[in-house]
């Protein structure tokens, strides 16, 4: 077996080696995407075991004539190959110790089984280096698997939809593939681009605060737009209308994809290698889309002799491919664990902290948060909201008293508000956190923590409170109870705020800023009187 050895000549060859053989060496890779495996062809199981006799090390360094070879505790791992430094008494040498660089046809013919394993390891390492970044979070590989499923079937549907549109305007099949790019470019102009601008301007903050919900909902919209394109051969007289509607929907989906892509990639870049993660994502998209194009081409070839079946093929595969596409997107988003803080994520963190005594990780919060496609969050009892009092809702006089008690040192206040038309039970209320202009991140966290303590106390004493309930005069008859509750919750929040912030930072939460929606960014100004 040939082994590539790189030699650095030493200017002091007469010096004796001061080192002793290293008996044990541990290597801990930063990511589990590229596990370190060693070949048995070197007669060594791993770096965690010492090399055997010096005579066997000479087989590795076959150009050396030294009587004693010393292994050094320095290992180089590059592009799937693993090498180690050795000292033969005269020179410092770097030799491959995993057999990756030592692959040859002669060795393959002599040991077919070992050669196949070695070749598969080389190919697997090359594929991983091509598709995957070097340092990413552990959940990245699961995300890529579901992205593969999504992109392949989405790409195949887009090809079939484009062919259907050309069939609708009478372009022959022989020219459809050649003209698809031109028509797609034309349909992206005009109303499509205008709608894209309006959409991004309207939902700018939602891309940060409700990323998963917005991304999945636009994915559903994209699948529906493909279905609209497939209808153009059925209603050719409405081709322009259907094509325009589909293109507007696609432009909206494209705007969402571009706006949320950086945040998704950032969640995987654990070593600030956002550029590498983004570049690999583009490679994955191109390769997966080409596979989808091949799938669509194969389906067309299979039915090319039957025009009726070929015309009805898109309507048969559309529900199947769309379901697989959306399922892949849904599952892929589950592997996206965002470290940014929003109101909903902070509420989950604080509820866990108050009830269970620990701060959940981004993965745990991601599982609890879900995608929330149907806007079900906030419908629980006594939901917490950030914003200003809504004058259209019935407001208890206690809220007015809370505002009158404000002073120049307060950067927020907490009060109750109605969340339903009825105003007769505690379950009809919500906890409102109003932020003052100039309130910082610590004020928002402090206010939400205090609101969470208030909510817990109200839920624990809900039965006793409702037994004493007497219509709209409930809060007025329990002013003392409310004031005590506010003071107690504020003391608890002040005591636990520092520890909470420390544990959140330790788990990787981005505590410097809190992302709020447009409605949550509303502030009040304090006017002394």
Secondary structure, DSSP 8 states (H G I E B T S, - for coil): ----EEEE--S-TTS--------------S-TTS-----GGGS---TTS----HHHHHHHTTT---S--EEEEEEEEETTEEEEEEE-SS-EEEEESSSSTT--HHHHHH-HHHHHHHHHHHHHHHHHHHHS-SS--TTHHHHHHHHHHHHHHHHHHHHHHHHHHHHHTT--HHHHHHHHHHHHHHHTSTHHHHHHHHHHHHSTTHHHHTHHHHHHHHHHHHHHHHHHHHTTTTTGGGHHHHHHHHHHHHHHHHHHHHHHHHHHHHHH-TTS-HHHHHHHHHHHHHHHHHHHHHHHHHHHHHTTT-HHHHHHHHHHHHHHHHHHHHHHHHHHHHT----EEEHHHHHHHHHHHHHHSS---HHHHHHHH---TT--TT-STT-EEES---TTS---HHHHHHHHT--TT-SEEEEEEE-SS--SSGGGEEEEEEEETT--HHHHHHHHHHHHHHHHHHHHTHHHHHHT--GGGHHHHTHHHHHHHHHHHHHHHHHHHHHHHHHHHHTT-EEEEEE--TTTT-EE-----
